[in-house]
């Protein structure tokens, strides 16, 4: 099911001008997990229309804040696994990123009276990303599947005191160059991953609420 939404473009209260993008759908979602600092998320939207007004009012009221107060950082990555091997055991994961791409195509409609797209049509859904591993026997066994095209599982969890998000890719294929480096370099291999056969899932779990201790008599 495709669902469009309206996004607030701008409200310049000093001059009383507001604008809004309508009929927006997600085109791409990218999540970047660094080896230091916060997890970064970039969402790209494709819209079908644009409206503005100059009556001194906004298109939206005051939204209800349902976001959590805590950020996710590289320290909140848990249970990362590639090819059945847990990160930190068979190899160290330095950085990684994932991307979901709906490969959005724009349908123009001549004669509709609109200067904007008539429809934004998602075509093929492509989950992909990159992961950088320290070079080891387990990393070699994952890299070797570059030669055969054999698929493997990849999963990780982002978790803090407010809850968790588990990303599960049951089947990914990899490709990457043979790693190289000098005597004082940390040898790493960068693998490009692409989802295959089985769609990935994202599972959100809210933090459990502690059961209050029974009060004394």
C-alpha positions as CSV (number, residue, x, y, z in Angstrom):
1,X,0.0,0.0,0.0
2,X,1.3,3.5,-0.9
3,X,0.4,6.3,1.4
4,X,1.1,10.0,0.7
5,X,1.4,12.8,3.2
6,X,1.8,16.5,3.4
7,X,5.1,18.0,4.6
8,X,5.5,21.4,6.0
9,X,7.7,23.4,3.6
10,X,8.1,26.6,5.6
11,X,6.3,29.2,7.7
12,X,8.0,32.6,7.8
13,X,6.2,34.2,10.7
14,X,8.0,37.5,10.3
15,X,6.4,38.1,6.9
16,X,3.3,35.8,7.3
17,X,4.1,33.5,4.4
18,X,3.5,29.7,4.6
19,X,4.1,26.9,2.1
20,X,3.5,23.1,2.0
21,X,4.5,20.2,-0.2
22,X,1.6,17.7,-0.7
23,X,1.2,14.1,-1.9
24,X,4.7,13.2,-0.6
25,X,6.0,9.6,-0.6
26,X,9.2,8.2,0.6
27,X,11.7,7.7,-2.2
28,X,14.8,6.6,-0.3
29,X,15.8,6.0,3.4
30,X,19.4,5.8,4.4
31,X,20.9,5.1,7.8
32,X,24.6,5.7,8.4
33,X,26.2,4.1,11.5
34,X,29.7,5.6,12.1
35,X,32.5,4.4,14.4
36,X,32.0,7.5,16.5
37,X,29.1,9.9,17.1
38,X,25.4,9.7,16.4
39,X,23.5,7.5,13.9
40,X,22.5,9.6,10.9
41,X,19.2,9.1,9.0
42,X,18.4,10.7,5.6
43,X,14.9,10.5,4.1
44,X,14.2,11.6,0.5
45,X,10.6,12.4,-0.5
46,X,8.9,12.9,-3.8
47,X,5.9,15.2,-3.9
48,X,2.9,15.8,-6.2
49,X,2.1,19.4,-5.4
50,X,3.0,22.7,-3.7
51,X,0.8,25.3,-2.0
52,X,1.5,28.6,-0.4
53,X,-0.4,31.4,1.3
54,X,0.3,34.8,2.8
55,X,-2.5,35.3,5.4
56,X,-0.2,35.1,8.4
57,X,-1.2,31.5,9.4
58,X,0.6,28.2,9.1
59,X,-0.8,25.1,7.4
60,X,-0.3,23.1,10.6
61,X,-1.1,23.6,14.3
62,X,1.3,22.6,17.1
63,X,2.1,18.9,16.5
64,X,2.1,16.4,19.3
65,X,5.7,15.4,20.0
66,X,5.8,11.6,20.1
67,X,9.6,11.3,19.5
68,X,11.9,9.9,22.2
69,X,14.3,12.2,24.0
70,X,17.4,9.9,23.5
71,X,19.6,9.8,20.4
72,X,21.0,6.6,18.9
73,X,24.8,6.5,18.6
74,X,27.4,3.9,17.5
75,X,27.3,2.8,21.2
76,X,23.7,1.6,20.8
77,X,24.4,-0.9,18.1
78,X,23.9,-4.5,19.5
79,X,23.6,-8.0,18.1
80,X,25.3,-7.3,14.8
81,X,25.8,-10.4,12.7
82,X,27.0,-11.2,9.2
83,X,27.1,-14.6,7.6
84,X,26.2,-16.1,10.9
85,X,29.2,-14.6,12.7
86,X,28.7,-12.1,15.5
87,X,30.6,-8.8,15.2
88,X,33.4,-8.6,17.8
89,X,33.9,-12.4,17.7
90,X,34.9,-13.2,14.1
91,X,35.7,-9.7,13.0
92,X,35.3,-6.0,14.1
93,X,32.8,-3.9,12.3
94,X,34.2,-0.4,11.7
95,X,31.3,1.4,10.0
96,X,28.3,0.4,8.0
97,X,25.2,1.9,6.3
98,X,22.0,0.6,4.8
99,X,19.6,2.1,2.2
100,X,16.1,1.3,1.2
101,X,15.3,2.6,-2.4
102,X,11.9,2.5,-3.9
103,X,13.3,3.5,-7.3
104,X,10.6,6.1,-7.7
105,X,9.6,7.1,-11.2
106,X,7.7,10.3,-12.1
107,X,4.6,10.1,-14.3
108,X,3.8,13.4,-16.1
109,X,0.2,14.2,-17.1
110,X,-0.1,16.7,-19.9
111,X,-3.3,18.6,-19.9
112,X,-4.0,18.1,-16.2
113,X,-3.6,21.8,-15.5
114,X,-0.8,21.1,-13.0
115,X,2.8,21.9,-13.4
116,X,3.8,19.1,-11.0
117,X,4.0,15.4,-11.5
118,X,0.7,13.5,-12.0
119,X,2.0,10.4,-10.1
120,X,5.1,9.1,-8.3
121,X,5.3,5.4,-8.9
122,X,7.6,3.2,-6.8
123,X,9.0,0.4,-9.1
124,X,11.5,-2.1,-7.7
125,X,12.4,-2.0,-4.0
126,X,16.2,-2.3,-3.5
127,X,17.7,-2.8,0.0
128,X,21.5,-2.2,0.0
129,X,24.4,-0.8,1.9
130,X,28.1,-1.1,2.8
131,X,29.9,-2.7,5.7
132,X,33.6,-2.3,6.6
133,X,35.2,-5.2,8.5
134,X,38.6,-5.9,10.0
135,X,40.4,-8.5,7.9
136,X,40.1,-12.0,9.5
137,X,39.3,-15.5,8.6
138,X,35.5,-14.8,9.1
139,X,35.8,-11.6,7.0
140,X,37.5,-13.6,4.3
141,X,34.7,-16.2,4.3
142,X,32.2,-13.5,3.8
143,X,34.2,-11.8,1.1
144,X,34.7,-15.1,-0.7
145,X,31.0,-15.2,-1.5
146,X,31.8,-12.3,-3.9
147,X,33.1,-15.0,-6.2
148,X,30.1,-17.3,-6.0
149,X,27.1,-14.9,-5.5
150,X,26.0,-17.0,-2.5
151,X,23.7,-15.1,-0.2
152,X,24.1,-14.8,3.6
153,X,22.1,-13.2,6.5
154,X,22.8,-9.7,8.0
155,X,21.2,-8.2,11.0
156,X,21.7,-5.7,13.8
157,X,19.8,-3.9,16.5
158,X,19.7,-0.2,17.6
159,X,18.8,-0.2,21.3
160,X,18.6,2.4,24.1
161,X,16.5,2.9,27.2
162,X,13.5,3.9,25.2
163,X,13.3,0.8,23.1
164,X,14.9,-1.0,20.1
165,X,14.8,-1.4,16.3
166,X,16.0,-4.7,14.9
167,X,16.9,-4.7,11.2
168,X,16.9,-8.2,9.7
169,X,18.2,-8.9,6.2
170,X,17.6,-12.7,5.7
171,X,19.4,-12.8,2.4
172,X,22.1,-10.4,1.1
173,X,24.7,-10.8,-1.7
174,X,28.1,-9.1,-1.4
175,X,30.8,-7.7,-3.6
176,X,34.1,-6.0,-2.7
177,X,37.7,-5.7,-3.6
178,X,40.6,-7.7,-2.0
179,X,41.9,-5.6,0.9
180,X,45.4,-4.2,0.9
181,X,47.6,-2.1,3.1
182,X,51.1,-1.4,4.5
183,X,52.9,-2.7,7.6
184,X,51.3,-0.1,9.9
185,X,47.8,-0.1,8.4
186,X,44.8,-1.8,9.9
187,X,43.7,-4.1,7.1
188,X,40.0,-3.8,6.4
189,X,37.6,-5.0,3.7
190,X,34.6,-3.0,2.5
191,X,31.7,-5.1,1.3
192,X,28.8,-3.8,-0.7
193,X,25.6,-5.6,0.3
194,X,22.4,-6.0,-1.7
195,X,19.2,-7.6,-0.5
196,X,18.1,-10.7,-2.5
197,X,15.1,-13.1,-2.6
198,X,13.7,-12.3,0.9
199,X,12.6,-8.8,1.9
200,X,14.2,-7.3,5.0
201,X,12.2,-6.5,8.1
202,X,12.4,-3.8,10.8
203,X,10.9,-4.7,14.2
204,X,10.3,-2.0,16.8
205,X,10.2,-3.0,20.5
206,X,9.2,-0.5,23.2
207,X,11.2,-0.5,26.4
208,X,9.6,-2.6,29.1
209,X,8.0,-0.8,32.0
210,X,9.3,-2.1,35.3
211,X,6.6,-3.8,37.5
212,X,6.1,-1.8,40.6
213,X,7.1,-3.5,43.8
214,X,4.1,-4.4,46.1
215,X,3.5,-1.9,48.8
216,X,3.9,-3.0,52.4
217,X,1.0,-3.3,54.7
